[in-house]
């Protein structure tokens, strides 16, 4: 995928963010998904389906931005990477 997505999050919110991989992997299901959040924002949980990955985040410092990488591997051996940016703002 190699692209990035940007979302806004309140520092007090616990919120989920989902990447839709279907257009990039076709019918080749995701078998592993690894999220790498930096210090300062907390990964509460993550999940995956055959064509989506989701991370639930809490915390973060207002006015900060966090780049979080998601690396997936499919049953057919394809490896893809997407980085999401979470901009933390008081709402």
N, CA, C and O atoms as a GROMACS GRO file, in nm:
protein
  364
    1UNK      N    1   0.084  -0.118   0.000
    1UNK     CA    2   0.000   0.000   0.000
    1UNK      C    3   0.088   0.124   0.000
    1UNK      O    4   0.070   0.213  -0.083
    2UNK      N    5   0.184   0.129   0.092
    2UNK     CA    6   0.282   0.234   0.093
    2UNK      C    7   0.229   0.376   0.111
    2UNK      O    8   0.303   0.472   0.090
    3UNK      N    9   0.106   0.390   0.147
    3UNK     CA   10   0.049   0.524   0.159
    3UNK      C   11   0.027   0.558   0.306
    3UNK      O   12   0.054   0.477   0.395
    4UNK      N   13  -0.024   0.678   0.328
    4UNK     CA   14  -0.053   0.715   0.466
    4UNK      C   15  -0.192   0.777   0.473
    4UNK      O   16  -0.245   0.827   0.375
    5UNK      N   17  -0.249   0.771   0.591
    5UNK     CA   18  -0.379   0.829   0.620
    5UNK      C   19  -0.364   0.915   0.744
    5UNK      O   20  -0.281   0.886   0.830
    6UNK      N   21  -0.445   1.021   0.754
    6UNK     CA   22  -0.436   1.112   0.869
    6UNK      C   23  -0.572   1.125   0.935
    6UNK      O   24  -0.673   1.150   0.868
    7UNK      N   25  -0.574   1.109   1.068
    7UNK     CA   26  -0.696   1.123   1.146
    7UNK      C   27  -0.671   1.214   1.265
    7UNK      O   28  -0.556   1.232   1.308
    8UNK      N   29  -0.780   1.270   1.320
    8UNK     CA   30  -0.772   1.356   1.438
    8UNK      C   31  -0.833   1.283   1.557
    8UNK      O   32  -0.936   1.217   1.543
    9UNK      N   33  -0.769   1.295   1.673
    9UNK     CA   34  -0.814   1.229   1.795
    9UNK      C   35  -0.803   1.325   1.913
    9UNK      O   36  -0.703   1.396   1.926
   10UNK      N   37  -0.904   1.328   1.997
   10UNK     CA   38  -0.898   1.403   2.123
   10UNK      C   39  -0.810   1.324   2.221
   10UNK      O   40  -0.817   1.201   2.222
   11UNK      N   41  -0.728   1.391   2.302
   11UNK     CA   42  -0.641   1.316   2.395
   11UNK      C   43  -0.716   1.233   2.498
   11UNK      O   44  -0.661   1.139   2.554
   12UNK      N   45  -0.842   1.267   2.526
   12UNK     CA   46  -0.920   1.191   2.624
   12UNK      C   47  -0.998   1.075   2.560
   12UNK      O   48  -1.052   0.991   2.631
   13UNK      N   49  -1.003   1.071   2.430
   13UNK     CA   50  -1.082   0.969   2.360
   13UNK      C   51  -1.006   0.837   2.348
   13UNK      O   52  -0.883   0.834   2.339
   14UNK      N   53  -1.082   0.729   2.348
   14UNK     CA   54  -1.032   0.597   2.310
   14UNK      C   55  -1.103   0.565   2.180
   14UNK      O   56  -1.226   0.555   2.176
   15UNK      N   57  -1.027   0.550   2.074
   15UNK     CA   58  -1.087   0.548   1.942
   15UNK      C   59  -1.020   0.444   1.853
   15UNK      O   60  -0.900   0.419   1.866
   16UNK      N   61  -1.098   0.384   1.764
   16UNK     CA   62  -1.046   0.284   1.671
   16UNK      C   63  -1.025   0.344   1.532
   16UNK      O   64  -1.099   0.431   1.488
   17UNK      N   65  -0.921   0.294   1.465
   17UNK     CA   66  -0.886   0.338   1.329
   17UNK      C   67  -0.865   0.214   1.244
   17UNK      O   68  -0.789   0.124   1.282
   18UNK      N   69  -0.932   0.209   1.129
   18UNK     CA   70  -0.931   0.090   1.045
   18UNK      C   71  -0.872   0.119   0.908
   18UNK      O   72  -0.903   0.221   0.846
   19UNK      N   73  -0.787   0.028   0.862
   19UNK     CA   74  -0.734   0.033   0.726
   19UNK      C   75  -0.803  -0.075   0.645
   19UNK      O   76  -0.808  -0.191   0.687
   20UNK      N   77  -0.855  -0.037   0.530
   20UNK     CA   78  -0.918  -0.131   0.437
   20UNK      C   79  -0.814  -0.170   0.333
   20UNK      O   80  -0.772  -0.087   0.253
   21UNK      N   81  -0.773  -0.296   0.333
   21UNK     CA   82  -0.666  -0.344   0.247
   21UNK      C   83  -0.716  -0.413   0.120
   21UNK      O   84  -0.634  -0.446   0.034
   22UNK      N   85  -0.845  -0.434   0.105
   22UNK     CA   86  -0.901  -0.515  -0.003
   22UNK      C   87  -0.852  -0.480  -0.143
   22UNK      O   88  -0.820  -0.570  -0.220
   23UNK      N   89  -0.844  -0.351  -0.176
   23UNK     CA   90  -0.800  -0.311  -0.310
   23UNK      C   91  -0.654  -0.346  -0.335
   23UNK      O   92  -0.612  -0.357  -0.450
   24UNK      N   93  -0.576  -0.364  -0.230
   24UNK     CA   94  -0.433  -0.390  -0.245
   24UNK      C   95  -0.396  -0.537  -0.235
   24UNK      O   96  -0.292  -0.579  -0.286
   25UNK      N   97  -0.482  -0.616  -0.171
   25UNK     CA   98  -0.448  -0.758  -0.153
   25UNK      C   99  -0.545  -0.852  -0.222
   25UNK      O  100  -0.522  -0.973  -0.225
   26UNK      N  101  -0.652  -0.799  -0.278
   26UNK     CA  102  -0.749  -0.883  -0.347
   26UNK      C  103  -0.809  -0.988  -0.256
   26UNK      O  104  -0.855  -0.956  -0.146
   27UNK      N  105  -0.810  -1.113  -0.300
   27UNK     CA  106  -0.868  -1.223  -0.222
   27UNK      C  107  -0.765  -1.295  -0.135
   27UNK      O  108  -0.795  -1.402  -0.081
   28UNK      N  109  -0.645  -1.238  -0.122
   28UNK     CA  110  -0.537  -1.298  -0.043
   28UNK      C  111  -0.553  -1.252   0.102
   28UNK      O  112  -0.520  -1.137   0.132
   29UNK      N  113  -0.603  -1.335   0.194
   29UNK     CA  114  -0.637  -1.289   0.329
   29UNK      C  115  -0.516  -1.252   0.414
   29UNK      O  116  -0.408  -1.308   0.401
   30UNK      N  117  -0.538  -1.155   0.502
   30UNK     CA  118  -0.436  -1.113   0.598
   30UNK      C  119  -0.421  -1.222   0.704
   30UNK      O  120  -0.520  -1.270   0.760
   31UNK      N  121  -0.296  -1.262   0.731
   31UNK     CA  122  -0.272  -1.360   0.837
   31UNK      C  123  -0.199  -1.299   0.956
   31UNK      O  124  -0.213  -1.349   1.068
   32UNK      N  125  -0.122  -1.193   0.934
   32UNK     CA  126  -0.059  -1.124   1.046
   32UNK      C  127  -0.069  -0.973   1.025
   32UNK      O  128  -0.065  -0.924   0.912
   33UNK      N  129  -0.082  -0.901   1.135
   33UNK     CA  130  -0.087  -0.756   1.134
   33UNK      C  131  -0.010  -0.706   1.256
   33UNK      O  132  -0.038  -0.746   1.369
   34UNK      N  133   0.089  -0.619   1.233
   34UNK     CA  134   0.169  -0.564   1.342
   34UNK      C  135   0.162  -0.412   1.337
   34UNK      O  136   0.196  -0.350   1.236
   35UNK      N  137   0.116  -0.353   1.447
   35UNK     CA  138   0.110  -0.208   1.461
   35UNK      C  139   0.227  -0.162   1.546
   35UNK      O  140   0.262  -0.227   1.644
   36UNK      N  141   0.288  -0.048   1.510
   36UNK     CA  142   0.401   0.006   1.585
   36UNK      C  143   0.375   0.151   1.623
   36UNK      O  144   0.414   0.242   1.549
   37UNK      N  145   0.310   0.175   1.737
   37UNK     CA  146   0.288   0.313   1.781
   37UNK      C  147   0.412   0.367   1.853
   37UNK      O  148   0.483   0.292   1.920
   38UNK      N  149   0.439   0.497   1.840
   38UNK     CA  150   0.552   0.556   1.911
   38UNK      C  151   0.516   0.584   2.057
   38UNK      O  152   0.400   0.573   2.098
   39UNK      N  153   0.618   0.620   2.134
   39UNK     CA  154   0.594   0.661   2.274
   39UNK      C  155   0.503   0.784   2.274
   39UNK      O  156   0.513   0.870   2.186
   40UNK      N  157   0.416   0.791   2.374
   40UNK     CA  158   0.329   0.907   2.390
   40UNK      C  159   0.184   0.882   2.355
   40UNK      O  160   0.097   0.959   2.395
   41UNK      N  161   0.157   0.775   2.282
   41UNK     CA  162   0.019   0.735   2.251
   41UNK      C  163   0.011   0.585   2.280
   41UNK      O  164   0.108   0.512   2.259
   42UNK      N  165  -0.104   0.540   2.327
   42UNK     CA  166  -0.116   0.402   2.375
   42UNK      C  167  -0.203   0.317   2.285
   42UNK      O  168  -0.315   0.356   2.250
   43UNK      N  169  -0.151   0.201   2.246
   43UNK     CA  170  -0.232   0.101   2.175
   43UNK      C  171  -0.306   0.021   2.280
   43UNK      O  172  -0.246  -0.051   2.359
   44UNK      N  173  -0.440   0.033   2.280
   44UNK     CA  174  -0.521  -0.043   2.374
   44UNK      C  175  -0.548  -0.183   2.324
   44UNK      O  176  -0.548  -0.278   2.402
   45UNK      N  177  -0.571  -0.197   2.193
   45UNK     CA  178  -0.592  -0.328   2.133
   45UNK      C  179  -0.582  -0.315   1.982
   45UNK      O  180  -0.575  -0.204   1.928
   46UNK      N  181  -0.581  -0.430   1.915
   46UNK     CA  182  -0.586  -0.430   1.769
   46UNK      C  183  -0.655  -0.558   1.724
   46UNK      O  184  -0.666  -0.655   1.799
   47UNK      N  185  -0.702  -0.556   1.600
   47UNK     CA  186  -0.770  -0.673   1.544
   47UNK      C  187  -0.753  -0.673   1.394
   47UNK      O  188  -0.705  -0.576   1.335
   48UNK      N  189  -0.794  -0.782   1.333
   48UNK     CA  190  -0.787  -0.793   1.188
   48UNK      C  191  -0.897  -0.885   1.137
   48UNK      O  192  -0.947  -0.971   1.209
   49UNK      N  193  -0.932  -0.865   1.011
   49UNK     CA  194  -1.018  -0.957   0.938
   49UNK      C  195  -0.938  -1.000   0.816
   49UNK      O  196  -0.818  -0.974   0.808
   50UNK      N  197  -1.002  -1.066   0.721
   50UNK     CA  198  -0.932  -1.107   0.600
   50UNK      C  199  -0.881  -0.989   0.519
   50UNK      O  200  -0.783  -1.002   0.446
   51UNK      N  201  -0.947  -0.870   0.531
   51UNK     CA  202  -0.906  -0.757   0.447
   51UNK      C  203  -0.902  -0.621   0.519
   51UNK      O  204  -0.892  -0.517   0.454
   52UNK      N  205  -0.910  -0.622   0.654
   52UNK     CA  206  -0.899  -0.497   0.730
   52UNK      C  207  -0.810  -0.518   0.852
   52UNK      O  208  -0.795  -0.629   0.902
   53UNK      N  209  -0.751  -0.408   0.899
   53UNK     CA  210  -0.680  -0.407   1.026
   53UNK      C  211  -0.728  -0.286   1.106
   53UNK      O  212  -0.754  -0.180   1.049
   54UNK      N  213  -0.739  -0.303   1.237
   54UNK     CA  214  -0.789  -0.196   1.323
   54UNK      C  215  -0.700  -0.184   1.445
   54UNK      O  216  -0.657  -0.284   1.503
   55UNK      N  217  -0.673  -0.059   1.485
   55UNK     CA  218  -0.602  -0.032   1.610
   55UNK      C  219  -0.689   0.062   1.693
   55UNK      O  220  -0.749   0.155   1.641
   56UNK      N  221  -0.694   0.035   1.824
   56UNK     CA  222  -0.764   0.121   1.920
   56UNK      C  223  -0.657   0.195   1.999
   56UNK      O  224  -0.566   0.134   2.055
   57UNK      N  225  -0.669   0.329   2.002
   57UNK     CA  226  -0.569   0.414   2.065
   57UNK      C  227  -0.630   0.500   2.174
   57UNK      O  228  -0.746   0.540   2.167
   58UNK      N  229  -0.549   0.527   2.277
   58UNK     CA  230  -0.586   0.621   2.381
   58UNK      C  231  -0.468   0.713   2.408
   58UNK      O  232  -0.355   0.685   2.366
   59UNK      N  233  -0.496   0.823   2.479
   59UNK     CA  234  -0.389   0.914   2.518
   59UNK      C  235  -0.342   1.002   2.404
   59UNK      O  236  -0.416   1.032   2.311
   60UNK      N  237  -0.217   1.041   2.415
   60UNK     CA  238  -0.159   1.136   2.321
   60UNK      C  239  -0.159   1.275   2.382
   60UNK      O  240  -0.239   1.306   2.470
   61UNK      N  241  -0.068   1.357   2.336
   61UNK     CA  242  -0.054   1.493   2.384
   61UNK      C  243  -0.115   1.590   2.284
   61UNK      O  244  -0.088   1.582   2.164
   62UNK      N  245  -0.200   1.681   2.334
   62UNK     CA  246  -0.263   1.779   2.245
   62UNK      C  247  -0.155   1.854   2.166
   62UNK      O  248  -0.051   1.890   2.221
   63UNK      N  249  -0.181   1.875   2.040
   63UNK     CA  250  -0.098   1.940   1.938
   63UNK      C  251   0.013   1.850   1.883
   63UNK      O  252   0.086   1.891   1.793
   64UNK      N  253   0.026   1.728   1.935
   64UNK     CA  254   0.127   1.635   1.883
   64UNK      C  255   0.069   1.552   1.769
   64UNK      O  256  -0.052   1.533   1.760
   65UNK      N  257   0.157   1.503   1.682
   65UNK     CA  258   0.119   1.409   1.577
   65UNK      C  259   0.201   1.283   1.594
   65UNK      O  260   0.319   1.288   1.628
   66UNK      N  261   0.136   1.169   1.572
   66UNK     CA  262   0.199   1.039   1.590
   66UNK      C  263   0.185   0.958   1.461
   66UNK      O  264   0.073   0.940   1.412
   67UNK      N  265   0.296   0.909   1.408
   67UNK     CA  266   0.294   0.820   1.292
   67UNK      C  267   0.298   0.677   1.342
   67UNK      O  268   0.387   0.638   1.417
   68UNK      N  269   0.200   0.599   1.299
   68UNK     CA  270   0.186   0.462   1.345
   68UNK      C  271   0.186   0.370   1.223
   68UNK      O  272   0.101   0.382   1.135
   69UNK      N  273   0.283   0.279   1.220
   69UNK     CA  274   0.300   0.189   1.106
   69UNK      C  275   0.223   0.059   1.127
   69UNK      O  276   0.223   0.003   1.237
   70UNK      N  277   0.159   0.013   1.021
   70UNK     CA  278   0.092  -0.117   1.021
   70UNK      C  279   0.153  -0.201   0.910
   70UNK      O  280   0.148  -0.163   0.793
   71UNK      N  281   0.209  -0.316   0.947
   71UNK     CA  282   0.267  -0.409   0.850
   71UNK      C  283   0.182  -0.534   0.851
   71UNK      O  284   0.156  -0.593   0.956
   72UNK      N  285   0.138  -0.574   0.731
   72UNK     CA  286   0.059  -0.696   0.720
   72UNK      C  287   0.132  -0.798   0.633
   72UNK      O  288   0.215  -0.763   0.549
   73UNK      N  289   0.098  -0.925   0.656
   73UNK     CA  290   0.142  -1.034   0.570
   73UNK      C  291   0.017  -1.113   0.534
   73UNK      O  292  -0.068  -1.138   0.619
   74UNK      N  293   0.008  -1.152   0.408
   74UNK     CA  294  -0.108  -1.229   0.362
   74UNK      C  295  -0.074  -1.377   0.353
   74UNK      O  296   0.043  -1.416   0.360
   75UNK      N  297  -0.176  -1.458   0.337
   75UNK     CA  298  -0.158  -1.602   0.326
   75UNK      C  299  -0.067  -1.637   0.208
   75UNK      O  300   0.006  -1.736   0.213
   76UNK      N  301  -0.072  -1.557   0.103
   76UNK     CA  302   0.012  -1.581  -0.015
   76UNK      C  303   0.154  -1.528  -0.002
   76UNK      O  304   0.232  -1.541  -0.095
   77UNK      N  305   0.189  -1.468   0.113
   77UNK     CA  306   0.324  -1.420   0.136
   77UNK      C  307   0.349  -1.275   0.101
   77UNK      O  308   0.463  -1.228   0.110
   78UNK      N  309   0.245  -1.201   0.062
   78UNK     CA  310   0.258  -1.059   0.033
   78UNK      C  311   0.278  -0.982   0.163
   78UNK      O  312   0.209  -1.008   0.261
   79UNK      N  313   0.370  -0.886   0.163
   79UNK     CA  314   0.389  -0.797   0.277
   79UNK      C  315   0.358  -0.656   0.231
   79UNK      O  316   0.412  -0.610   0.129
   80UNK      N  317   0.272  -0.586   0.305
   80UNK     CA  318   0.235  -0.448   0.273
   80UNK      C  319   0.250  -0.363   0.399
   80UNK      O  320   0.241  -0.413   0.511
   81UNK      N  321   0.273  -0.232   0.379
   81UNK     CA  322   0.292  -0.139   0.489
   81UNK      C  323   0.206  -0.016   0.465
   81UNK      O  324   0.196   0.033   0.352
   82UNK      N  325   0.143   0.034   0.571
   82UNK     CA  326   0.070   0.160   0.567
   82UNK      C  327   0.099   0.234   0.696
   82UNK      O  328   0.101   0.174   0.804
   83UNK      N  329   0.121   0.364   0.685
   83UNK     CA  330   0.142   0.448   0.803
   83UNK      C  331   0.023   0.541   0.819
   83UNK      O  332  -0.018   0.608   0.725
   84UNK      N  333  -0.032   0.543   0.940
   84UNK     CA  334  -0.138   0.639   0.969
   84UNK      C  335  -0.080   0.746   1.060
   84UNK      O  336   0.008   0.719   1.142
   85UNK      N  337  -0.131   0.866   1.044
   85UNK     CA  338  -0.091   0.977   1.130
   85UNK      C  339  -0.209   1.018   1.215
   85UNK      O  340  -0.318   1.045   1.163
   86UNK      N  341  -0.188   1.021   1.345
   86UNK     CA  342  -0.291   1.063   1.439
   86UNK      C  343  -0.251   1.201   1.490
   86UNK      O  344  -0.150   1.216   1.559
   87UNK      N  345  -0.330   1.300   1.457
   87UNK     CA  346  -0.310   1.436   1.507
   87UNK      C  347  -0.398   1.453   1.630
   87UNK      O  348  -0.520   1.438   1.622
   88UNK      N  349  -0.337   1.483   1.743
   88UNK     CA  350  -0.411   1.494   1.868
   88UNK      C  351  -0.449   1.638   1.891
   88UNK      O  352  -0.364   1.727   1.898
   89UNK      N  353  -0.580   1.661   1.903
   89UNK     CA  354  -0.634   1.796   1.921
   89UNK      C  355  -0.747   1.792   2.022
   89UNK      O  356  -0.826   1.698   2.022
   90UNK      N  357  -0.756   1.892   2.108
   90UNK     CA  358  -0.869   1.904   2.199
   90UNK      C  359  -0.993   1.933   2.116
   90UNK      O  360  -0.992   2.025   2.033
   91UNK      N  361  -1.100   1.856   2.137
   91UNK     CA  362  -1.224   1.880   2.061
   91UNK      C  363  -1.337   1.913   2.155
   91UNK      O  364  -1.449   1.937   2.111
   0.00000   0.00000   0.00000
